[in-house]
């Protein structure tokens, strides 16, 4: 199968295990990520190749697909290549099931938007906003400034963001910060207050409230459950 996908130079194929580690990739995926061979990719995850804010979203989506057991069709994603140049892709993921009926990972493909039929003009218009948020989500961000980057009014930006992503700009920023914080909680022993500050929350109480609202757990409970 990989040999067949290698004949499609602009379609990236990947297979991941239950921990979102790459176990199979094709030649186009290696090229996108600046790898000379599969050995440089296998056993690694998105955090090894992408900015933390983007990687956290990719991994969270993997886990949702595996928990639900349902495929994800044509999800638009902003993906940066190994030079840091971002481009819109359509991603499709399917859960993989072993001989005992247990979810054992996912398989997915990435296709450039210009091969998906309709050009994503509305997504391209928001690309400057997405890029800025991904680079600076730990910092204070004003929606008015983000709107100017897209050439939109604040109300237009909020309306477009809600239509395309199902949430407000503020919700998106908070979710990015929480995803990065969740990884820190489970991969380090850093104090909760330190993680809160590093991920853009103005104090630990604010972080704890937001984290519990979105996950149903306190940061410490989340950390303990992941170990």
N, CA, C and O of each residue as an XYZ file, in Angstrom:
908
protein
N       0.827     -1.209      0.000
C       0.000      0.000      0.000
C       0.861      1.259      0.000
O       0.564      2.222     -0.706
N       1.935      1.246      0.799
C       2.809      2.403      0.821
C       3.417      2.668     -0.550
O       3.582      3.821     -0.948
N       3.749      1.606     -1.269
C       4.312      1.773     -2.606
C       3.320      2.468     -3.526
O       3.713      3.295     -4.350
N       2.037      2.143     -3.395
C       1.019      2.807     -4.204
C       0.940      4.282     -3.865
O       0.860      5.117     -4.765
N       0.962      4.622     -2.570
C       0.886      6.028     -2.172
C       2.152      6.789     -2.550
O       2.102      8.001     -2.754
N       3.270      6.107     -2.646
C       4.488      6.778     -3.079
C       4.380      7.268     -4.511
O       5.131      8.153     -4.923
N       3.448      6.701     -5.277
C       3.231      7.142     -6.656
C       2.389      8.412     -6.721
O       2.223      8.996     -7.792
N       1.854      8.843     -5.569
C       1.072     10.083     -5.502
C       1.896     11.099     -4.722
O       1.827     11.124     -3.493
N       2.670     11.933     -5.400
C       3.663     12.757     -4.722
C       3.100     13.823     -3.791
O       3.823     14.309     -2.920
N       1.841     14.199     -3.945
C       1.272     15.256     -3.115
C       0.284     14.735     -2.078
O      -0.411     15.528     -1.442
N       0.209     13.433     -1.896
C      -0.683     12.857     -0.888
C       0.172     12.216      0.196
O       0.931     11.284     -0.068
N       0.041     12.723      1.416
C       0.818     12.188      2.536
C       0.008     11.108      3.268
O      -1.134     11.343      3.664
N       0.600      9.939      3.442
C      -0.027      8.845      4.172
C       0.737      8.617      5.470
O       1.968      8.627      5.492
N      -0.009      8.412      6.549
C       0.641      8.087      7.817
C      -0.207      7.088      8.590
O      -1.430      7.052      8.457
N       0.461      6.285      9.392
C      -0.191      5.354     10.307
C       0.420      5.601     11.685
O       1.638      5.716     11.821
N      -0.439      5.681     12.707
C       0.028      5.945     14.071
C      -0.490      4.862     15.013
O      -1.524      4.242     14.763
N       0.249      4.648     16.099
C      -0.224      3.724     17.117
C      -1.124      4.453     18.114
O      -1.454      5.621     17.908
N      -1.517      3.788     19.169
C      -2.461      4.379     20.125
C      -1.884      5.563     20.878
O      -2.633      6.338     21.473
N      -0.563      5.718     20.865
C       0.077      6.859     21.514
C       0.383      7.973     20.512
O       1.145      8.893     20.808
N      -0.218      7.880     19.331
C      -0.016      8.865     18.259
C       1.429      8.925     17.767
O       1.883      9.965     17.291
N       2.146      7.810     17.884
C       3.495      7.728     17.340
C       3.433      7.158     15.924
O       2.674      6.225     15.662
N       4.222      7.710     15.021
C       4.214      7.255     13.636
C       4.830      5.869     13.530
O       5.926      5.622     14.034
N       4.107      4.964     12.866
C       4.630      3.618     12.633
C       4.776      3.314     11.140
O       5.488      2.378     10.774
N       4.120      4.081     10.280
C       4.278      3.963      8.836
C       4.060      5.354      8.225
O       3.157      6.078      8.642
N       4.873      5.721      7.252
C       4.695      6.967      6.508
C       5.149      6.728      5.074
O       5.966      5.845      4.815
N       4.619      7.514      4.147
C       5.048      7.345      2.761
C       6.067      8.427      2.376
O       6.410      9.290      3.183
N       6.538      8.362      1.131
C       7.604      9.258      0.688
C       7.187     10.721      0.726
O       7.995     11.579      1.083
N       5.936     11.027      0.362
C       5.471     12.414      0.365
C       5.447     12.974      1.786
O       5.774     14.141      2.001
N       5.060     12.140      2.758
C       5.079     12.583      4.163
C       6.502     12.906      4.583
O       6.740     13.925      5.231
N       7.452     12.049      4.223
C       8.851     12.284      4.580
C       9.347     13.596      3.981
O      10.058     14.355      4.639
N       8.975     13.859      2.743
C       9.405     15.095      2.086
C       8.820     16.319      2.784
O       9.525     17.303      3.006
N       7.544     16.264      3.128
C       6.882     17.382      3.798
C       7.571     17.711      5.119
O       7.691     18.877      5.494
N       8.024     16.667      5.820
C       8.594     16.856      7.151
C      10.120     16.923      7.150
O      10.742     16.959      8.212
N      10.714     16.939      5.977
C      12.153     17.103      5.892
C      12.947     15.900      6.353
O      14.073     16.055      6.825
N      12.392     14.703      6.231
C      13.077     13.481      6.649
C      13.716     12.791      5.445
O      13.119     12.728      4.370
N      14.904     12.288      5.624
C      15.599     11.590      4.534
C      15.198     10.130      4.436
O      15.321      9.516      3.376
N      14.713      9.566      5.554
C      14.299      8.159      5.543
C      13.238      7.954      6.614
O      13.051      8.790      7.498
N      12.541      6.811      6.512
C      11.497      6.507      7.502
C      12.074      6.372      8.905
O      11.377      6.616      9.890
N      13.343      5.983      9.000
C      13.957      5.806     10.314
C      13.960      7.105     11.120
O      13.975      7.065     12.351
N      13.947      8.254     10.445
C      13.939      9.540     11.130
C      12.560      9.902     11.663
O      12.424     10.852     12.434
N      11.527      9.149     11.256
C      10.156      9.480     11.638
C       9.525      8.461     12.573
O       8.779      8.834     13.478
N       9.812      7.190     12.369
C       9.094      6.149     13.098
C       9.405      6.216     14.594
O      10.550      6.390     15.011
N       8.340      6.072     15.381
C       8.466      6.148     16.826
C       8.356      7.550     17.372
O       8.302      7.734     18.588
N       8.322      8.539     16.506
C       8.187      9.936     16.931
C       6.731     10.368     16.773
O       5.925      9.628     16.208
N       6.386     11.564     17.269
C       5.016     12.047     17.119
C       5.016     13.471     16.576
O       6.072     14.024     16.266
N       3.834     14.060     16.463
C       3.728     15.378     15.841
C       4.505     16.454     16.582
O       4.946     17.425     15.967
N       4.683     16.302     17.891
C       5.433     17.295     18.650
C       6.899     17.354     18.228
O       7.583     18.341     18.500
N       7.380     16.315     17.574
C       8.757     16.321     17.088
C       8.911     17.057     15.763
O      10.032     17.320     15.328
N       7.787     17.394     15.115
C       7.859     17.986     13.778
C       7.140     19.328     13.636
O       7.400     20.064     12.684
N       6.257     19.653     14.550
C       5.422     20.835     14.380
C       5.442     21.714     15.619
O       5.789     21.252     16.706
N       5.067     22.996     15.459
C       4.950     23.864     16.634
C       4.003     23.254     17.660
O       3.061     22.547     17.305
N       4.262     23.534     18.932
C       3.511     22.881     20.012
C       2.008     23.060     19.867
O       1.246     22.117     20.083
N       1.574     24.264     19.502
C       0.139     24.527     19.423
C      -0.529     23.692     18.339
O      -1.629     23.177     18.541
N       0.131     23.554     17.185
C      -0.427     22.727     16.118
C      -0.366     21.248     16.481
O      -1.348     20.524     16.317
N       0.771     20.807     16.968
C       0.938     19.394     17.300
C      -0.090     18.936     18.321
O      -0.629     17.833     18.219
N      -0.361     19.782     19.304
C      -1.334     19.420     20.332
C      -2.710     19.193     19.721
O      -3.443     18.304     20.154
N      -3.063     19.991     18.720
C      -4.366     19.814     18.062
C      -4.406     18.519     17.261
O      -5.402     17.796     17.295
N      -3.326     18.224     16.538
C      -3.297     17.000     15.741
C      -3.453     15.765     16.640
O      -4.235     14.862     16.341
N      -2.699     15.741     17.738
C      -2.735     14.589     18.635
C      -4.097     14.465     19.311
O      -4.626     13.362     19.452
N      -4.665     15.600     19.731
C      -5.994     15.567     20.358
C      -7.033     15.006     19.390
O      -7.929     14.264     19.791
N      -6.906     15.364     18.119
C      -7.833     14.835     17.120
C      -7.637     13.332     16.933
O      -8.613     12.593     16.808
N      -6.379     12.872     16.912
C      -6.114     11.429     16.845
C      -6.863     10.691     17.949
O      -7.533      9.686     17.712
N      -6.727     11.218     19.160
C      -7.329     10.553     20.312
C      -8.854     10.537     20.222
O      -9.490      9.564     20.627
N      -9.442     11.614     19.689
C     -10.907     11.638     19.518
C     -11.356     10.573     18.532
O     -12.364      9.903     18.760
N     -10.621     10.409     17.443
C     -10.969      9.391     16.454
C     -10.873      7.997     17.068
O     -11.738      7.153     16.835
N      -9.830      7.758     17.847
C      -9.664      6.434     18.452
C     -10.696      6.174     19.537
O     -11.186      5.052     19.667
N     -11.032      7.193     20.318
C     -12.049      6.996     21.363
C     -13.422      6.729     20.762
O     -14.166      5.877     21.248
N     -13.753      7.463     19.700
C     -15.089      7.320     19.104
C     -15.186      6.099     18.196
O     -16.270      5.546     18.010
N     -14.048      5.674     17.625
C     -14.072      4.581     16.658
C     -14.684      4.972     15.326
O     -15.027      4.113     14.514
N     -14.822      6.295     15.102
C     -15.462      6.773     13.875
C     -14.464      7.540     13.015
O     -13.641      8.287     13.544
N     -14.526      7.365     11.684
C     -13.611      8.097     10.806
C     -13.863      9.603     10.878
O     -14.956     10.051     11.225
N     -12.837     10.363     10.547
C     -12.944     11.813     10.400
C     -12.699     12.135      8.937
O     -11.650     11.793      8.391
N     -13.654     12.785      8.304
C     -13.566     13.043      6.870
C     -13.293     14.518      6.586
O     -13.970     15.398      7.117
N     -12.298     14.775      5.747
C     -12.065     16.094      5.151
C     -12.018     17.221      6.181
O     -12.741     18.210      6.064
N     -11.170     17.065      7.178
C     -10.957     18.109      8.173
C      -9.871     19.064      7.669
O      -8.761     18.617      7.378
N     -10.159     20.363      7.558
C      -9.110     21.293      7.116
C      -8.107     21.559      8.230
O      -8.480     21.769      9.384
N      -6.826     21.545      7.865
C      -5.766     21.823      8.829
C      -4.708     22.710      8.196
O      -4.360     22.549      7.026
N      -4.206     23.636      8.976
C      -3.040     24.405      8.576
C      -1.805     23.602      8.995
O      -1.605     23.344     10.182
N      -0.985     23.212      8.028
C       0.183     22.374      8.310
C       1.430     23.086      7.800
O       1.482     23.501      6.642
N       2.427     23.227      8.659
C       3.699     23.830      8.256
C       4.669     22.744      7.831
O       4.789     21.719      8.501
N       5.361     22.963      6.721
C       6.357     21.981      6.296
C       7.651     22.180      7.087
O       7.696     22.990      8.013
N       8.694     21.449      6.725
C       9.927     21.485      7.517
C      10.635     22.831      7.456
O      11.508     23.097      8.282
N      10.279     23.691      6.493
C      10.861     25.036      6.430
C      10.050     26.043      7.236
O      10.458     27.194      7.391
N       8.895     25.605      7.750
C       8.018     26.509      8.484
C       6.948     27.166      7.632
O       6.149     27.951      8.142
N       6.920     26.855      6.333
C       5.929     27.441      5.431
C       4.577     26.758      5.624
O       4.472     25.551      5.408
N       3.535     27.498      6.026
C       2.222     26.882      6.258
C       1.414     26.738      4.966
O       1.551     27.536      4.039
N       0.578     25.712      4.927
C      -0.297     25.472      3.786
C      -1.532     24.744      4.294
O      -1.451     23.947      5.229
N      -2.664     25.018      3.683
C      -3.898     24.338      4.075
C      -3.970     22.953      3.438
O      -3.687     22.782      2.252
N      -4.352     21.978      4.244
C      -4.533     20.600      3.789
C      -5.905     20.098      4.250
O      -6.494     20.618      5.197
N      -6.384     19.085      3.558
C      -7.550     18.340      4.024
C      -7.052     17.012      4.577
O      -6.287     16.301      3.925
N      -7.489     16.695      5.772
C      -7.050     15.473      6.436
C      -8.226     14.524      6.652
O      -9.299     14.939      7.090
N      -8.015     13.269      6.346
C      -8.980     12.212      6.636
C      -8.287     11.158      7.492
O      -7.180     10.723      7.175
N      -8.942     10.748      8.579
C      -8.379      9.748      9.482
C      -9.399      8.642      9.726
O     -10.600      8.897      9.817
N      -8.906      7.418      9.829
C      -9.774      6.282     10.163
C      -9.152      5.510     11.330
O      -7.929      5.395     11.413
N      -9.988      4.981     12.232
C      -9.442      4.148     13.306
C      -9.042      2.788     12.756
O      -9.687      2.269     11.845
N      -7.991      2.216     13.300
C      -7.545      0.879     12.926
C      -7.949     -0.106     14.016
O      -7.799      0.176     15.205
N      -8.456     -1.252     13.608
C      -8.955     -2.252     14.549
C      -8.162     -3.534     14.369
O      -7.974     -4.000     13.245
N      -7.685     -4.119     15.496
C      -6.908     -5.350     15.395
C      -7.820     -6.576     15.294
O      -9.042     -6.433     15.232
N      -7.241     -7.768     15.277
C      -8.003     -9.001     15.085
C      -8.984     -9.275     16.215
O      -9.911    -10.069     16.055
N      -8.788     -8.624     17.353
C      -9.679     -8.822     18.497
C     -10.734     -7.722     18.616
O     -11.467     -7.654     19.603
N     -10.799     -6.867     17.600
C     -11.796     -5.805     17.608
C     -11.423     -4.601     18.447
O     -12.279     -3.769     18.749
N     -10.165     -4.493     18.825
C      -9.704     -3.394     19.662
C      -9.026     -2.336     18.802
O      -8.282     -2.660     17.877
N      -9.291     -1.054     19.116
C      -8.650      0.034     18.389
C      -7.150     -0.028     18.640
O      -6.704     -0.037     19.787
N      -6.373     -0.072     17.555
C      -4.929     -0.211     17.687
C      -4.160      0.993     17.146
O      -2.930      1.006     17.179
N      -4.870      1.999     16.653
C      -4.212      3.184     16.117
C      -5.084      3.847     15.077
O      -6.290      3.607     15.029
N      -4.488      4.676     14.247
C      -5.216      5.336     13.165
C      -4.363      5.331     11.902
O      -3.141      5.194     11.955
N      -5.035      5.484     10.771
C      -4.369      5.746      9.502
C      -4.986      7.016      8.934
O      -6.170      7.284      9.135
N      -4.181      7.790      8.229
C      -4.709      9.037      7.689
C      -3.980      9.484      6.443
O      -2.887      9.010      6.132
N      -4.610     10.409      5.733
C      -3.985     11.037      4.574
C      -4.174     12.545      4.667
O      -5.159     13.038      5.216
N      -3.202     13.260      4.113
C      -3.271     14.711      3.959
C      -3.226     15.028      2.477
O      -2.367     14.528      1.751
N      -4.159     15.868      2.027
C      -4.178     16.300      0.631
C      -4.126     17.817      0.590
O      -4.863     18.465      1.333
N      -3.277     18.415     -0.255
C      -3.299     19.868     -0.402
C      -4.684     20.333     -0.831
O      -5.351     19.658     -1.615
N      -5.113     21.469     -0.327
C      -6.457     21.950     -0.625
C      -6.683     22.140     -2.112
O      -7.804     21.962     -2.589
N      -5.633     22.502     -2.866
C      -5.840     22.764     -4.291
C      -6.111     21.489     -5.082
O      -6.410     21.555     -6.275
N      -6.009     20.315     -4.425
C      -6.379     19.065     -5.088
C      -7.724     18.549     -4.601
O      -8.147     17.457     -4.980
N      -8.391     19.324     -3.769
C      -9.629     18.849     -3.171
C     -10.868     19.400     -3.855
O     -11.979     19.276     -3.339
N     -10.672     20.017     -5.034
C     -11.831     20.547     -5.734
C     -11.971     22.033     -5.496
O     -11.315     22.827     -6.170
N     -12.803     22.425     -4.562
C     -13.082     23.833     -4.301
C     -11.944     24.481     -3.525
O     -11.535     23.978     -2.479
N     -11.441     25.580     -4.028
C     -10.376     26.302     -3.329
C     -10.929     26.921     -2.049
O     -12.030     27.472     -2.065
N     -10.197     26.842     -0.951
C     -10.698     27.297      0.346
C     -10.441     28.782      0.583
O      -9.681     29.136      1.484
N     -11.061     29.654     -0.208
C     -10.805     31.086     -0.073
C     -11.093     31.581      1.337
O     -10.345     32.396      1.878
N     -12.189     31.085      1.941
C     -12.546     31.559      3.269
C     -11.514     31.131      4.304
O     -11.281     31.846      5.279
N     -10.890     29.967      4.102
C      -9.839     29.546      5.017
C      -8.570     30.357      4.789
O      -7.895     30.751      5.740
N      -8.255     30.600      3.529
C      -7.054     31.379      3.230
C      -7.145     32.775      3.838
O      -6.135     33.326      4.277
N      -8.324     33.341      3.867
C      -8.496     34.683      4.433
C      -8.131     34.713      5.915
O      -7.674     35.732      6.434
N      -8.337     33.586      6.585
C      -8.031     33.521      8.011
C      -6.617     33.015      8.298
O      -6.218     32.941      9.460
N      -5.852     32.666      7.256
C      -4.518     32.141      7.474
C      -3.629     33.087      8.277
O      -2.941     32.619      9.184
N      -3.604     34.401      7.994
C      -2.756     35.290      8.814
C      -3.146     35.272     10.291
O      -2.286     35.384     11.164
N      -4.437     35.130     10.566
C      -4.896     35.068     11.953
C      -4.412     33.785     12.610
O      -3.874     33.808     13.717
N      -4.607     32.663     11.918
C      -4.198     31.373     12.470
C      -2.694     31.341     12.724
O      -2.246     30.873     13.771
N      -1.922     31.836     11.768
C      -0.471     31.830     11.918
C      -0.048     32.648     13.128
O       0.800     32.219     13.911
N      -0.643     33.828     13.278
C      -0.269     34.699     14.398
C      -0.653     34.072     15.738
O       0.124     34.107     16.692
N      -1.850     33.502     15.801
C      -2.287     32.871     17.053
C      -1.390     31.695     17.402
O      -1.019     31.528     18.564
N      -1.037     30.882     16.425
C      -0.198     29.711     16.682
C       1.187     30.112     17.172
O       1.777     29.425     18.006
N       1.712     31.233     16.651
C       3.042     31.674     17.073
C       3.020     32.380     18.431
O       4.006     32.349     19.167
N       1.883     33.019     18.760
C       1.868     33.900     19.929
C       0.762     33.565     20.927
O       0.361     34.427     21.709
N       0.258     32.318     20.912
C      -0.899     32.010     21.752
C      -0.583     32.068     23.239
O      -1.500     32.118     24.059
N       0.689     32.063     23.602
C       1.057     32.202     25.015
C       1.013     33.658     25.480
O       1.090     33.941     26.676
N       0.887     34.579     24.516
C       0.913     36.003     24.815
C      -0.503     36.576     24.837
O      -1.463     35.902     24.464
N      -0.616     37.822     25.275
C      -1.911     38.499     25.250
C      -2.284     38.807     23.801
O      -1.489     39.392     23.064
N      -3.473     38.421     23.399
C      -3.923     38.608     22.015
C      -5.230     39.389     21.998
O      -6.166     39.059     22.727
N      -5.292     40.411     21.175
C      -6.500     41.223     21.038
C      -7.229     40.817     19.760
O      -6.627     40.747     18.689
N      -8.519     40.553     19.881
C      -9.293     40.129     18.709
C      -9.290     41.208     17.636
O      -9.272     40.900     16.445
N      -9.309     42.476     18.052
C      -9.279     43.560     17.071
C      -8.020     43.535     16.227
O      -8.075     43.762     15.018
N      -6.884     43.260     16.854
C      -5.623     43.165     16.112
C      -5.651     41.980     15.152
O      -5.191     42.089     14.016
N      -6.186     40.855     15.604
C      -6.287     39.683     14.739
C      -7.183     39.967     13.541
O      -6.886     39.545     12.424
N      -8.281     40.684     13.774
C      -9.197     41.017     12.684
C      -8.500     41.867     11.624
O      -8.696     41.659     10.427
N      -7.691     42.819     12.065
C      -6.970     43.673     11.111
C      -6.007     42.858     10.257
O      -5.801     43.170      9.084
N      -5.423     41.829     10.829
C      -4.502     40.986     10.059
C      -5.217     40.266      8.923
O      -4.597     39.935      7.913
N      -6.517     40.022      9.080
C      -7.304     39.358      8.042
C      -8.054     40.351      7.163
O      -8.751     39.953      6.230
N      -7.913     41.646      7.459
C      -8.646     42.655      6.698
C     -10.137     42.625      6.968
O     -10.936     42.953      6.090
N     -10.524     42.230      8.190
C     -11.931     42.108      8.564
C     -12.214     42.964      9.793
O     -11.301     43.337     10.530
N     -13.473     43.264      9.998
C     -13.869     43.884     11.264
C     -13.891     42.809     12.342
O     -13.867     41.616     12.042
N     -13.937     43.239     13.588
C     -13.976     42.268     14.686
C     -15.195     41.358     14.576
O     -15.093     40.146     14.765
N     -16.356     41.953     14.267
C     -17.577     41.142     14.171
C     -17.501     40.184     12.980
O     -17.971     39.050     13.074
N     -16.915     40.624     11.861
C     -16.767     39.734     10.704
C     -15.841     38.560     11.029
O     -16.121     37.419     10.661
N     -14.740     38.849     11.719
C     -13.817     37.779     12.082
C     -14.496     36.753     12.984
O     -14.373     35.548     12.768
N     -15.209     37.237     13.991
C     -15.881     36.312     14.909
C     -16.912     35.473     14.171
O     -17.039     34.275     14.423
N     -17.646     36.099     13.262
C     -18.680     35.376     12.515
C     -18.052     34.311     11.609
O     -18.529     33.177     11.553
N     -16.968     34.688     10.892
C     -16.311     33.730     10.009
C     -15.673     32.595     10.803
O     -15.741     31.433     10.403
N     -15.061     32.935     11.917
C     -14.402     31.916     12.732
C     -15.412     30.921     13.277
O     -15.173     29.713     13.277
N     -16.537     31.435     13.738
C     -17.569     30.540     14.268
C     -18.141     29.653     13.157
O     -18.405     28.471     13.376
N     -18.329     30.221     11.979
C     -18.891     29.445     10.872
C     -17.946     28.331     10.429
O     -18.386     27.212     10.164
N     -16.646     28.634     10.347
C     -15.687     27.673      9.816
C     -15.165     26.688     10.860
O     -14.864     25.538     10.538
N     -15.058     27.141     12.114
C     -14.442     26.305     13.136
C     -15.367     25.957     14.293
O     -14.991     25.186     15.176
N     -16.578     26.519     14.296
C     -17.552     26.175     15.327
C     -17.233     26.732     16.692
O     -17.693     26.194     17.699
N     -16.449     27.806     16.754
C     -16.110     28.417     18.044
C     -15.674     29.862     17.804
O     -15.400     30.257     16.671
N     -15.612     30.644     18.885
C     -15.131     32.009     18.758
C     -13.608     32.019     18.731
O     -12.959     31.019     19.038
N     -13.052     33.168     18.358
C     -11.597     33.309     18.365
C     -11.057     33.086     19.774
O     -10.050     32.404     19.962
N     -11.733     33.667     20.759
C     -11.300     33.499     22.142
C     -11.319     32.046     22.582
O     -10.403     31.591     23.268
N     -12.355     31.313     22.191
C     -12.434     29.882     22.526
C     -11.266     29.117     21.912
O     -10.685     28.236     22.546
N     -10.931     29.461     20.682
C      -9.828     28.781     19.998
C      -8.504     29.018     20.720
O      -7.716     28.091     20.907
N      -8.268     30.253     21.120
C      -7.030     30.581     21.832
C      -6.945     29.806     23.139
O      -5.899     29.250     23.474
N      -8.057     29.773     23.878
C      -8.063     29.052     25.158
C      -7.817     27.563     24.937
O      -7.073     26.938     25.692
N      -8.437     26.995     23.908
C      -8.257     25.563     23.642
C      -6.811     25.240     23.291
O      -6.276     24.219     23.724
N      -6.176     26.113     22.503
C      -4.763     25.904     22.194
C      -3.930     25.898     23.469
O      -3.082     25.027     23.662
N      -4.176     26.866     24.327
C      -3.410     26.959     25.569
C      -3.642     25.730     26.451
O      -2.710     25.219     27.071
N      -4.876     25.267     26.499
C      -5.186     24.095     27.330
C      -4.543     22.832     26.771
O      -4.070     21.991     27.536
N      -4.518     22.689     25.451
C      -3.879     21.517     24.855
C      -2.388     21.483     25.167
O      -1.841     20.430     25.495
N      -1.725     22.650     25.065
C      -0.302     22.698     25.385
C      -0.078     22.435     26.869
O       0.869     21.745     27.248
N      -0.953     22.987     27.706
C      -0.830     22.769     29.146
C      -1.043     21.304     29.500
O      -0.337     20.763     30.351
N      -2.017     20.653     28.849
C      -2.274     19.243     29.118
C      -1.065     18.383     28.814
O      -0.762     17.453     29.561
N      -0.375     18.678     27.732
C       0.836     17.905     27.414
C       1.904     18.138     28.478
O       2.579     17.199     28.900
N       2.058     19.381     28.908
C       3.053     19.680     29.943
C       2.724     18.965     31.245
O       3.620     18.475     31.931
N       1.445     18.906     31.586
C       1.052     18.254     32.834
C       1.455     16.784     32.851
O       1.885     16.259     33.877
N       1.311     16.129     31.704
C       1.566     14.684     31.660
C       2.997     14.321     31.274
O       3.424     13.185     31.479
N       3.733     15.267     30.721
C       5.088     14.934     30.274
C       6.173     15.550     31.137
O       7.353     15.262     30.939
N       5.794     16.409     32.109
C       6.778     17.029     32.984
C       6.274     17.001     34.425
O       5.119     16.664     34.686
N       7.143     17.355     35.337
C       6.779     17.519     36.748
C       6.715     18.991     37.128
O       6.764     19.326     38.312
N       6.607     19.871     36.139
C       6.554     21.306     36.415
C       5.344     21.646     37.273
O       4.289     21.022     37.156
N       5.507     22.639     38.131
C       4.406     23.085     38.982
C       3.256     23.611     38.133
O       3.473     24.177     37.062
N       2.033     23.421     38.618
C       0.847     23.854     37.875
C       0.896     25.357     37.606
O       0.553     25.805     36.512
N       1.320     26.132     38.598
C       1.401     27.577     38.409
C       2.374     27.959     37.308
O       2.116     28.887     36.541
N       3.489     27.249     37.226
C       4.478     27.511     36.172
C       3.895     27.186     34.799
O       4.065     27.953     33.852
N       3.211     26.053     34.693
C       2.588     25.668     33.421
C       1.542     26.686     33.011
O       1.470     27.073     31.845
N       0.727     27.124     33.966
C      -0.312     28.116     33.677
C       0.298     29.382     33.089
O      -0.188     29.897     32.083
N       1.360     29.884     33.713
C       1.991     31.113     33.237
C       2.639     30.919     31.871
O       2.527     31.783     31.001
N       3.318     29.781     31.678
C       4.002     29.528     30.411
C       3.035     29.365     29.249
O       3.389     29.639     28.102
N       1.809     28.919     29.541
C       0.832     28.659     28.478
C      -0.147     29.811     28.280
O      -1.122     29.669     27.542
N       0.097     30.941     28.923
C      -0.682     32.135     28.616
C      -1.829     32.464     29.546
O      -2.605     33.372     29.250
N      -1.967     31.759     30.667
C      -3.030     32.062     31.631
C      -2.504     33.053     32.664
O      -1.359     32.948     33.105
N      -3.347     34.022     33.053
C      -2.832     35.101     33.898
C      -2.637     34.699     35.344
O      -1.907     35.378     36.066
N      -3.265     33.614     35.800
C      -2.927     33.077     37.116
C      -3.389     31.620     37.189
O      -4.096     31.133     36.307
N      -2.978     30.942     38.252
C      -3.269     29.515     38.374
C      -4.759     29.254     38.542
O      -5.277     28.263     38.028
N      -5.462     30.149     39.267
C      -6.896     29.958     39.475
C      -7.652     30.014     38.150
O      -8.547     29.205     37.906
N      -7.287     30.973     37.296
C      -7.913     31.093     35.980
C      -7.668     29.832     35.159
O      -8.579     29.306     34.521
N      -6.431     29.358     35.185
C      -6.082     28.140     34.458
C      -6.881     26.944     34.962
O      -7.413     26.171     34.166
N      -6.966     26.790     36.278
C      -7.667     25.641     36.854
C      -9.143     25.651     36.478
O      -9.706     24.612     36.136
N      -9.776     26.831     36.541
C     -11.195     26.934     36.165
C     -11.397     26.555     34.695
O     -12.295     25.784     34.358
N     -10.546     27.108     33.831
C     -10.687     26.823     32.400
C     -10.419     25.352     32.112
O     -11.121     24.734     31.311
N      -9.408     24.795     32.763
C      -9.048     23.397     32.515
C     -10.183     22.471     32.946
O     -10.528     21.532     32.228
N     -10.756     22.732     34.108
C     -11.844     21.869     34.587
C     -13.093     22.024     33.724
O     -13.815     21.053     33.500
N     -13.348     23.222     33.243
C     -14.511     23.447     32.378
C     -14.403     22.635     31.091
O     -15.396     22.076     30.626
N     -13.211     22.566     30.516
C     -13.038     21.907     29.221
C     -12.762     20.414     29.333
O     -13.062     19.665     28.403
N     -12.195     19.964     30.456
C     -11.830     18.549     30.579
C     -12.633     17.802     31.633
O     -12.664     16.572     31.632
N     -13.279     18.529     32.530
C     -14.004     17.893     33.626
C     -13.105     17.456     34.762
O     -13.570     16.814     35.704
N     -11.812     17.793     34.693
C     -10.851     17.424     35.724
C     -10.022     18.635     36.130
O      -9.850     19.573     35.352
N      -9.520     18.605     37.337
C      -8.533     19.602     37.726
C      -7.206     19.243     37.066
O      -7.015     18.096     36.661
N      -6.292     20.194     36.949
C      -4.983     19.869     36.365
C      -4.268     18.733     37.084
O      -3.665     17.884     36.429
N      -4.316     18.694     38.408
C      -3.627     17.635     39.141
C      -4.270     16.279     38.923
O      -3.572     15.272     38.803
N      -5.617     16.241     38.869
C      -6.295     14.971     38.579
C      -5.933     14.476     37.179
O      -5.708     13.284     36.972
N      -5.878     15.405     36.218
C      -5.508     15.063     34.848
C      -4.098     14.478     34.810
O      -3.845     13.492     34.119
N      -3.192     15.089     35.550
C      -1.811     14.599     35.605
C      -1.752     13.203     36.194
O      -1.077     12.327     35.654
N      -2.458     12.988     37.303
C      -2.427     11.676     37.949
C      -3.026     10.595     37.062
O      -2.514      9.476     37.027
N      -4.109     10.910     36.340
C      -4.759      9.904     35.492
C      -3.902      9.517     34.298
O      -4.066      8.435     33.735
N      -3.000     10.390     33.915
C      -2.167     10.108     32.747
C      -0.881      9.395     33.077
O      -0.042      9.191     32.200
N      -0.707      9.001     34.364
C       0.547      8.348     34.765
C       0.292      6.992     35.387
O       1.236      6.306     35.779
